[in-house]
């Protein structure tokens, strides 16, 4: 073994850098773990009625996160949800397969990028945050990058 005797001030600087590096790695690892929990299938809900509307699949592709609508639902006469199948009613034509995210990348413990609203057929600034306690995603679409002028929607993991 080789022991190197360092002056106290240099030892302190090295320890400080090492501690900073460890904290940085731990923070990056936790943030990535939080974002990886966003992958999978999520049910979306109507803002006005609270009814389940669709299932969206979130996946990673080439360093960005994508979301695509995979399934549409409607309530039957008994109030139970049933899967809509092709041919779709006119208002739902072309919705299955619609990509909702673009340029969505990791920023700390959330995703930021663009989000498409198929109802209004407009693209907004988007932010996606995972809430561990309830296993939910909160998607915020806004006119401004800061997220002040917009609305949020909560998605629940498909079981």
NUZAVEX-334005 format. One record per atom (N, C-alpha, C): residue in one letter; atom name; residue number from 1; x, y, z. Coordinates in Angstrom, 3 decimals, m for minus. Example, Ala and Ser with C-alpha at 12.3 -4.5 7.8 and 13.67 -1.06 7.14 Angstrom:
<tikes>
   rest   atom    nr         xx         yy         zz
      A      N     1     13.190     m5.690      7.800
      A     CA     1     12.300     m4.500      7.800
      A      C     1     13.200     m3.300      7.800
      S      N     2     12.850     m2.250      7.080
      S     CA     2     13.670     m1.060      7.140
      S      C     2     12.900      0.030      7.870
</tikes>
This chain:
<tikes>
   rest   atom    nr         xx         yy         zz
      X      N     1      0.825     m1.187      0.000
      X     CA     1      0.000      0.000      0.000
      X      C     1      0.864      1.242      0.000
      X      N     2      0.364      2.243     m0.684
      X     CA     2      1.082      3.508     m0.733
      X      C     2      0.227      4.548     m0.023
      X      N     3      0.818      5.232      0.904
      X     CA     3      0.127      6.305      1.610
      X      C     3      0.706      7.631      1.167
      X      N     4     m0.174      8.556      0.889
      X     CA     4      0.264      9.878      0.488
      X      C     4     m0.176     10.850      1.576
      X      N     5      0.722     11.633      2.024
      X     CA     5      0.391     12.629      3.041
      X      C     5      0.098     13.945      2.320
      X      N     6     m1.118     14.411      2.532
      X     CA     6     m1.551     15.649      1.884
      X      C     6     m1.685     16.749      2.919
      X      N     7     m1.439     17.974      2.492
      X     CA     7     m1.658     19.098      3.404
      X      C     7     m3.149     19.170      3.756
      X      N     8     m3.519     19.628      4.952
      X     CA     8     m4.918     19.652      5.391
      X      C     8     m5.853     20.420      4.448
      X      N     9     m5.393     21.556      3.895
      X     CA     9     m6.288     22.326      3.025
      X      C     9     m6.586     21.579      1.720
      X      N    10     m5.622     20.837      1.176
      X     CA    10     m5.831     20.065     m0.042
      X      C    10     m6.745     18.864      0.250
      X      N    11     m6.554     18.258      1.419
      X     CA    11     m7.389     17.131      1.832
      X      C    11     m8.852     17.582      1.922
      X      N    12     m9.084     18.760      2.483
      X     CA    12    m10.441     19.303      2.624
      X      C    12    m11.052     19.557      1.248
      X      N    13    m10.276     20.119      0.323
      X     CA    13    m10.784     20.389     m1.020
      X      C    13    m11.152     19.093     m1.745
      X      N    14    m10.299     18.072     m1.613
      X     CA    14    m10.593     16.791     m2.250
      X      C    14    m11.849     16.148     m1.658
      X      N    15    m11.990     16.216     m0.360
      X     CA    15    m13.171     15.649      0.305
      X      C    15    m14.433     16.386     m0.138
      X      N    16    m14.345     17.690     m0.268
      X     CA    16    m15.478     18.504     m0.695
      X      C    16    m15.897     18.129     m2.118
      X      N    17    m14.930     17.962     m3.014
      X     CA    17    m15.222     17.574     m4.394
      X      C    17    m15.824     16.166     m4.451
      X      N    18    m15.278     15.274     m3.656
      X     CA    18    m15.777     13.897     m3.618
      X      C    18    m17.217     13.864     m3.098
      X      N    19    m17.506     14.632     m2.070
      X     CA    19    m18.859     14.703     m1.523
      X      C    19    m19.824     15.281     m2.554
      X      N    20    m19.422     16.330     m3.246
      X     CA    20    m20.254     16.930     m4.287
      X      C    20    m20.536     15.917     m5.398
      X      N    21    m19.502     15.186     m5.822
      X     CA    21    m19.664     14.179     m6.864
      X      C    21    m20.640     13.087     m6.429
      X      N    22    m20.520     12.626     m5.198
      X     CA    22    m21.434     11.601     m4.676
      X      C    22    m22.880     12.110     m4.632
      X      N    23    m23.073     13.338     m4.185
      X     CA    23    m24.427     13.917     m4.144
      X      C    23    m24.999     14.075     m5.544
      X      N    24    m24.179     14.492     m6.488
      X     CA    24    m24.616     14.652     m7.868
      X      C    24    m25.056     13.312     m8.460
      X      N    25    m24.270     12.285     m8.249
      X     CA    25    m24.593     10.950     m8.770
      X      C    25    m25.872     10.425     m8.120
      X      N    26    m26.010     10.610     m6.814
      X     CA    26    m27.215     10.149     m6.119
      X      C    26    m28.457     10.880     m6.621
      X      N    27    m28.368     12.179     m6.811
      X     CA    27    m29.502     12.969     m7.301
      X      C    27    m29.883     12.549     m8.719
      X      N    28    m28.897     12.374     m9.571
      X     CA    28    m29.164     11.967    m10.954
      X      C    28    m29.804     10.582    m10.998
      X      N    29    m29.341      9.682    m10.157
      X     CA    29    m29.894      8.324    m10.105
      X      C    29    m31.335      8.345     m9.633
      X      N    30    m31.620      9.121     m8.581
      X     CA    30    m32.998      9.218     m8.082
      X      C    30    m33.926      9.850     m9.108
      X      N    31    m33.479     10.874     m9.781
      X     CA    31    m34.305     11.536    m10.805
      X      C    31    m34.606     10.567    m11.939
      X      N    32    m33.596      9.812    m12.378
      X     CA    32    m33.812      8.855    m13.462
      X      C    32    m34.764      7.752    m13.022
      X      N    33    m34.673      7.316    m11.775
      X     CA    33    m35.589      6.294    m11.256
      X      C    33    m37.018      6.825    m11.246
      X      N    34    m37.189      8.088    m10.880
      X     CA    34    m38.513      8.718    m10.858
      X      C    34    m39.093      8.765    m12.272
      X      N    35    m38.289      9.156    m13.245
      X     CA    35    m38.748      9.258    m14.624
      X      C    35    m39.049      7.870    m15.194
      X      N    36    m38.255      6.865    m14.847
      X     CA    36    m38.492      5.525    m15.389
      X      C    36    m39.832      4.955    m14.917
      X      N    37    m40.352      5.453    m13.795
      X     CA    37    m41.664      5.008    m13.315
      X      C    37    m42.805      5.537    m14.190
      X      N    38    m42.501      6.508    m15.052
      X     CA    38    m43.516      7.064    m15.945
      X      C    38    m43.781      6.159    m17.144
      X      N    39    m42.866      5.247    m17.424
      X     CA    39    m43.033      4.363    m18.569
      X      C    39    m44.174      3.394    m18.320
      X      N    40    m44.886      3.029    m19.383
      X     CA    40    m45.971      2.065    m19.254
      X      C    40    m47.285      2.612    m19.767
      X      N    41    m48.368      1.992    m19.318
      X     CA    41    m49.696      2.350    m19.804
      X      C    41    m50.462      3.133    m18.750
      X      N    42    m51.116      4.224    m19.203
      X     CA    42    m51.824      5.145    m18.321
      X      C    42    m53.228      5.414    m18.850
      X      N    43    m54.202      5.457    m17.957
      X     CA    43    m55.567      5.812    m18.336
      X      C    43    m55.753      7.318    m18.201
      X      N    44    m56.406      7.911    m19.193
      X     CA    44    m56.701      9.343    m19.163
      X      C    44    m58.186      9.533    m18.880
      X      N    45    m58.536     10.704    m18.358
      X     CA    45    m59.914     10.954    m17.922
      X      C    45    m60.410     12.287    m18.458
      X      N    46    m61.699     12.344    m18.746
      X     CA    46    m62.340     13.558    m19.230
      X      C    46    m62.298     14.621    m18.142
      X      N    47    m61.886     15.835    m18.501
      X     CA    47    m61.780     16.923    m17.523
      X      C    47    m63.121     17.303    m16.915
      X      N    48    m64.171     17.225    m17.697
      X     CA    48    m65.491     17.674    m17.216
      X      C    48    m66.258     16.590    m16.473
      X      N    49    m66.285     15.375    m17.027
      X     CA    49    m67.110     14.309    m16.443
      X      C    49    m66.335     13.373    m15.522
      X      N    50    m65.020     13.308    m15.700
      X     CA    50    m64.213     12.378    m14.914
      X      C    50    m64.227     10.969    m15.483
      X      N    51    m64.921     10.768    m16.615
      X     CA    51    m64.982      9.447    m17.242
      X      C    51    m63.654      9.086    m17.883
      X      N    52    m63.318      7.782    m17.825
      X     CA    52    m62.111      7.304    m18.485
      X      C    52    m62.304      7.452    m19.994
      X      N    53    m61.279      7.993    m20.666
      X     CA    53    m61.400      8.242    m22.109
      X      C    53    m60.492      7.375    m22.947
      X      N    54    m59.256      7.159    m22.460
      X     CA    54    m58.312      6.415    m23.298
      X      C    54    m57.204      5.807    m22.452
      X      N    55    m56.434      4.939    m23.111
      X     CA    55    m55.188      4.431    m22.536
      X      C    55    m54.061      4.948    m23.415
      X      N    56    m53.022      5.440    m22.755
      X     CA    56    m51.855      6.001    m23.433
      X      C    56    m50.635      5.191    m23.015
      X      N    57    m49.808      4.851    m23.985
      X     CA    57    m48.556      4.138    m23.700
      X      C    57    m47.414      5.134    m23.760
      X      N    58    m46.621      5.198    m22.671
      X     CA    58    m45.434      6.061    m22.624
      X      C    58    m44.205      5.168    m22.733
      X      N    59    m43.297      5.541    m23.638
      X     CA    59    m42.087      4.767    m23.854
      X      C    59    m40.939      5.709    m24.225
      X      N    60    m39.724      5.184    m24.109
      X     CA    60    m38.544      5.971    m24.462
      X      C    60    m38.063      5.543    m25.840
      X      N    61    m37.691      6.538    m26.653
      X     CA    61    m37.195      6.241    m28.000
      X      C    61    m36.146      7.275    m28.381
      X      N    62    m34.939      6.815    m28.613
      X     CA    62    m33.835      7.698    m29.045
      X      C    62    m33.615      8.889    m28.112
      X      N    63    m33.680      8.653    m26.809
      X     CA    63    m33.378      9.699    m25.839
      X      C    63    m34.525     10.651    m25.534
      X      N    64    m35.680     10.449    m26.158
      X     CA    64    m36.852     11.259    m25.840
      X      C    64    m37.983     10.336    m25.415
      X      N    65    m38.951     10.918    m24.746
      X     CA    65    m40.094     10.136    m24.271
      X      C    65    m41.290     10.402    m25.178
      X      N    66    m41.966      9.318    m25.545
      X     CA    66    m43.102      9.381    m26.453
      X      C    66    m44.349      8.885    m25.731
      X      N    67    m45.506      9.354    m26.186
      X     CA    67    m46.785      8.863    m25.678
      X      C    67    m47.719      8.712    m26.865
      X      N    68    m48.381      7.572    m26.931
      X     CA    68    m49.293      7.311    m28.036
      X      C    68    m50.601      6.747    m27.477
      X      N    69    m51.716      7.186    m28.052
      X     CA    69    m53.026      6.675    m27.631
      X      C    69    m53.195      5.284    m28.225
      X      N    70    m53.463      4.292    m27.346
      X     CA    70    m53.594      2.906    m27.805
      X      C    70    m55.033      2.400    m27.774
      X      N    71    m55.867      2.952    m26.881
      X     CA    71    m57.223      2.441    m26.700
      X      C    71    m58.164      3.585    m26.353
      X      N    72    m59.387      3.512    m26.864
      X     CA    72    m60.445      4.466    m26.503
      X      C    72    m61.560      3.721    m25.774
      X      N    73    m62.232      4.428    m24.856
      X     CA    73    m63.310      3.819    m24.072
      X      C    73    m64.574      4.668    m24.160
      X      N    74    m65.700      3.990    m23.933
      X     CA    74    m66.967      4.681    m23.736
      X      C    74    m67.782      3.878    m22.725
      X      N    75    m68.724      4.547    m22.072
      X     CA    75    m69.576      3.869    m21.093
      X      C    75    m70.746      3.212    m21.809
      X      N    76    m71.086      2.001    m21.354
      X     CA    76    m72.271      1.356    m21.904
      X      C    76    m73.494      1.759    m21.082
      X      N    77    m74.641      1.170    m21.369
      X     CA    77    m75.894      1.528    m20.696
      X      C    77    m75.845      1.245    m19.198
      X      N    78    m74.997      0.307    m18.776
      X     CA    78    m74.867     m0.048    m17.352
      X      C    78    m73.820      0.787    m16.624
      X      N    79    m73.199      1.720    m17.320
      X     CA    79    m72.180      2.562    m16.699
      X      C    79    m70.810      1.924    m16.656
      X      N    80    m70.628      0.778    m17.340
      X     CA    80    m69.320      0.116    m17.384
      X      C    80    m68.594      0.570    m18.648
      X      N    81    m67.263      0.638    m18.530
      X     CA    81    m66.466      1.070    m19.672
      X      C    81    m66.274     m0.090    m20.638
      X      N    82    m66.390      0.227    m21.922
      X     CA    82    m66.091     m0.772    m22.946
      X      C    82    m65.121     m0.150    m23.941
      X      N    83    m64.310     m1.008    m24.528
      X     CA    83    m63.311     m0.569    m25.488
      X      C    83    m64.005     m0.266    m26.815
      X      N    84    m63.703      0.898    m27.361
      X     CA    84    m64.202      1.239    m28.694
      X      C    84    m63.333      0.534    m29.721
      X      N    85    m63.967     m0.055    m30.714
      X     CA    85    m63.219     m0.730    m31.771
      X      C    85    m63.592     m0.127    m33.114
      X      N    86    m62.730     m0.331    m34.087
      X     CA    86    m62.985      0.194    m35.439
      X      C    86    m64.179     m0.543    m36.047
      X      N    87    m64.975      0.090    m36.848
      X     CA    87    m64.892      1.492    m37.240
      X      C    87    m65.333      2.403    m36.097
      X      N    88    m64.555      3.456    m35.859
      X     CA    88    m64.821      4.381    m34.765
      X      C    88    m65.897      5.392    m35.163
      X      N    89    m66.623      5.904    m34.162
      X     CA    89    m67.531      7.016    m34.464
      X      C    89    m66.720      8.161    m35.080
      X      N    90    m67.363      8.968    m35.895
      X     CA    90    m66.676     10.027    m36.657
      X      C    90    m65.781     10.905    m35.780
      X      N    91    m66.259     11.272    m34.562
      X     CA    91    m65.461     12.169    m33.715
      X      C    91    m64.190     11.514    m33.181
      X      N    92    m64.060     10.168    m33.287
      X     CA    92    m62.874      9.473    m32.783
      X      C    92    m61.984      8.932    m33.890
      X      N    93    m62.339      9.155    m35.150
      X     CA    93    m61.525      8.649    m36.251
      X      C    93    m60.120      9.249    m36.184
      X      N    94    m59.121      8.387    m36.315
      X     CA    94    m57.729      8.836    m36.340
      X      C    94    m57.121      9.131    m34.978
      X      N    95    m57.881      8.936    m33.897
      X     CA    95    m57.347      9.255    m32.573
      X      C    95    m56.409      8.155    m32.077
      X      N    96    m56.797      6.879    m32.251
      X     CA    96    m55.916      5.782    m31.841
      X      C    96    m54.663      5.850    m32.696
      X      N    97    m53.507      5.823    m32.050
      X     CA    97    m52.224      5.951    m32.734
      X      C    97    m51.672      7.368    m32.728
      X      N    98    m52.458      8.325    m32.219
      X     CA    98    m51.996      9.712    m32.156
      X      C    98    m50.857      9.840    m31.150
      X      N    99    m49.779     10.491    m31.570
      X     CA    99    m48.651     10.750    m30.664
      X      C    99    m48.931     12.031    m29.896
      X      N   100    m48.829     11.945    m28.570
      X     CA   100    m49.141     13.082    m27.711
      X      C   100    m47.917     13.870    m27.285
      X      N   101    m46.737     13.245    m27.245
      X     CA   101    m45.519     13.913    m26.794
      X      C   101    m44.571     14.119    m27.968
      X      N   102    m43.851     15.236    m27.948
      X     CA   102    m42.721     15.435    m28.846
      X      C   102    m41.665     16.239    m28.095
      X      N   103    m40.413     15.958    m28.419
      X     CA   103    m39.285     16.645    m27.771
      X      C   103    m39.337     16.535    m26.253
      X      N   104    m39.951     15.504    m25.727
      X     CA   104    m40.119     15.331    m24.277
      X      C   104    m38.835     14.713    m23.716
      X      N   105    m38.144     15.480    m22.859
      X     CA   105    m36.867     15.033    m22.293
      X      C   105    m36.867     15.183    m20.780
      X      N   106    m35.933     14.474    m20.149
      X     CA   106    m35.802     14.500    m18.691
      X      C   106    m35.233     15.838    m18.239
      X      N   107    m35.885     16.447    m17.258
      X     CA   107    m35.420     17.662    m16.586
      X      C   107    m35.571     17.393    m15.096
      X      N   108    m34.471     17.060    m14.455
      X     CA   108    m34.494     16.734    m13.030
      X      C   108    m35.391     15.516    m12.817
      X      N   109    m36.507     15.679    m12.104
      X     CA   109    m37.385     14.535    m11.802
      X      C   109    m38.677     14.550    m12.609
      X      N   110    m38.712     15.294    m13.716
      X     CA   110    m39.919     15.371    m14.543
      X      C   110    m39.523     15.426    m16.023
      X      N   111    m40.510     15.390    m16.879
      X     CA   111    m40.291     15.505    m18.310
      X      C   111    m40.780     16.860    m18.784
      X      N   112    m40.097     17.428    m19.763
      X     CA   112    m40.525     18.688    m20.377
      X      C   112    m40.383     18.565    m21.879
      X      N   113    m41.335     19.167    m22.577
      X     CA   113    m41.304     19.144    m24.036
      X      C   113    m42.596     19.702    m24.583
      X      N   114    m43.087     19.091    m25.640
      X     CA   114    m44.337     19.509    m26.282
      X      C   114    m45.388     18.427    m26.062
      X      N   115    m46.633     18.863    m25.891
      X     CA   115    m47.742     17.925    m25.722
      X      C   115    m48.859     18.332    m26.689
      X      N   116    m49.410     17.328    m27.363
      X     CA   116    m50.462     17.552    m28.358
      X      C   116    m51.817     17.221    m27.742
      X      N   117    m52.783     18.099    m27.929
      X     CA   117    m54.154     17.876    m27.457
      X      C   117    m55.008     17.507    m28.669
      X      N   118    m55.406     16.228    m28.798
      X     CA   118    m56.171     15.819    m29.973
      X      C   118    m57.547     16.489    m30.057
      X      N   119    m58.097     16.886    m28.914
      X     CA   119    m59.413     17.518    m28.909
      X      C   119    m59.368     18.899    m29.579
      X      N   120    m58.378     19.710    m29.196
      X     CA   120    m58.253     21.056    m29.778
      X      C   120    m57.368     21.051    m31.025
      X      N   121    m56.652     19.936    m31.238
      X     CA   121    m55.690     19.782    m32.336
      X      C   121    m54.594     20.842    m32.279
      X      N   122    m54.155     21.154    m31.039
      X     CA   122    m53.088     22.135    m30.832
      X      C   122    m51.963     21.508    m30.018
      X      N   123    m50.772     22.074    m30.177
      X     CA   123    m49.602     21.624    m29.430
      X      C   123    m49.232     22.698    m28.415
      X      N   124    m48.910     22.257    m27.199
      X     CA   124    m48.610     23.165    m26.091
      X      C   124    m47.267     22.795    m25.468
      X      N   125    m46.733     23.700    m24.654
      X     CA   125    m45.585     23.366    m23.811
      X      C   125    m46.092     22.367    m22.776
      X      N   126    m45.308     21.320    m22.536
      X     CA   126    m45.780     20.286    m21.627
      X      C   126    m44.783     19.938    m20.540
      X      N   127    m45.322     19.528    m19.409
      X     CA   127    m44.518     19.055    m18.292
      X      C   127    m45.241     17.854    m17.696
      X      N   128    m44.503     16.774    m17.449
      X     CA   128    m45.077     15.563    m16.878
      X      C   128    m44.346     15.260    m15.580
      X      N   129    m45.117     15.114    m14.499
      X     CA   129    m44.562     14.831    m13.175
      X      C   129    m45.190     13.559    m12.630
      X      N   130    m44.368     12.703    m12.040
      X     CA   130    m44.864     11.457    m11.437
      X      C   130    m45.080     11.663     m9.946
      X      N   131    m46.257     11.267     m9.449
      X     CA   131    m46.563     11.343     m8.024
      X      C   131    m46.560      9.932     m7.451
      X      N   132    m45.533      9.638     m6.665
      X     CA   132    m45.309      8.302     m6.132
      X      C   132    m46.449      7.836     m5.237
      X      N   133    m46.934      8.710     m4.370
      X     CA   133    m47.923      8.322     m3.360
      X      C   133    m49.165      7.668     m3.972
      X      N   134    m49.654      8.216     m5.101
      X     CA   134    m50.877      7.692     m5.711
      X      C   134    m50.621      6.991     m7.041
      X      N   135    m49.342      6.834     m7.416
      X     CA   135    m48.967      6.227     m8.691
      X      C   135    m49.718      6.913     m9.835
      X      N   136    m49.578      8.241     m9.912
      X     CA   136    m50.268      9.048    m10.912
      X      C   136    m49.284      9.950    m11.646
      X      N   137    m49.660     10.309    m12.858
      X     CA   137    m48.924     11.310    m13.612
      X      C   137    m49.763     12.573    m13.668
      X      N   138    m49.111     13.698    m13.519
      X     CA   138    m49.795     14.972    m13.724
      X      C   138    m49.165     15.594    m14.962
      X      N   139    m50.003     15.771    m15.970
      X     CA   139    m49.585     16.357    m17.230
      X      C   139    m50.075     17.797    m17.263
      X      N   140    m49.148     18.722    m17.466
      X     CA   140    m49.504     20.143    m17.523
      X      C   140    m49.216     20.639    m18.933
      X      N   141    m50.242     21.124    m19.599
      X     CA   141    m50.092     21.735    m20.912
      X      C   141    m50.312     23.221    m20.769
      X      N   142    m49.435     24.030    m21.361
      X     CA   142    m49.572     25.479    m21.181
      X      C   142    m49.123     26.238    m22.430
      X      N   143    m49.621     27.458    m22.514
      X     CA   143    m49.267     28.335    m23.627
      X      C   143    m47.856     28.888    m23.477
      X      N   144    m47.412     29.032    m22.228
      X     CA   144    m46.092     29.596    m21.943
      X      C   144    m45.168     28.522    m21.390
      X      N   145    m43.870     28.710    m21.542
      X     CA   145    m42.897     27.733    m21.048
      X      C   145    m42.915     27.595    m19.539
      X      N   146    m43.256     28.663    m18.828
      X     CA   146    m43.267     28.631    m17.365
      X      C   146    m44.428     27.806    m16.815
      X      N   147    m45.441     27.554    m17.629
      X     CA   147    m46.564     26.745    m17.182
      X      C   147    m47.642     27.508    m16.436
      X      N   148    m47.636     28.830    m16.547
      X     CA   148    m48.607     29.660    m15.828
      X      C   148    m49.972     29.612    m16.506
      X      N   149    m49.994     29.755    m17.833
      X     CA   149    m51.251     29.803    m18.583
      X      C   149    m51.551     28.434    m19.194
      X      N   150    m52.271     27.600    m18.461
      X     CA   150    m52.572     26.271    m18.966
      X      C   150    m53.461     25.503    m18.017
      X      N   151    m53.503     24.197    m18.241
      X     CA   151    m54.301     23.340    m17.371
      X      C   151    m53.570     22.024    m17.156
      X      N   152    m53.965     21.348    m16.080
      X     CA   152    m53.352     20.072    m15.732
      X      C   152    m54.370     18.954    m15.854
      X      N   153    m53.859     17.763    m16.096
      X     CA   153    m54.691     16.578    m16.159
      X      C   153    m53.952     15.460    m15.439
      X      N   154    m54.706     14.659    m14.677
      X     CA   154    m54.119     13.545    m13.945
      X      C   154    m54.414     12.242    m14.664
      X      N   155    m53.361     11.445    m14.888
      X     CA   155    m53.503     10.131    m15.487
      X      C   155    m53.197      9.089    m14.420
      X      N   156    m53.926      7.976    m14.464
      X     CA   156    m53.714      6.898    m13.497
      X      C   156    m53.188      5.668    m14.225
      X      N   157    m52.265      4.977    m13.548
      X     CA   157    m51.654      3.808    m14.169
      X      C   157    m52.720      2.749    m14.461
      X      N   158    m52.647      2.159    m15.650
      X     CA   158    m53.578      1.092    m16.027
      X      C   158    m53.220     m0.154    m15.242
      X      N   159    m54.214     m0.754    m14.661
      X     CA   159    m53.966     m1.965    m13.845
      X      C   159    m54.361     m3.208    m14.591
</tikes>
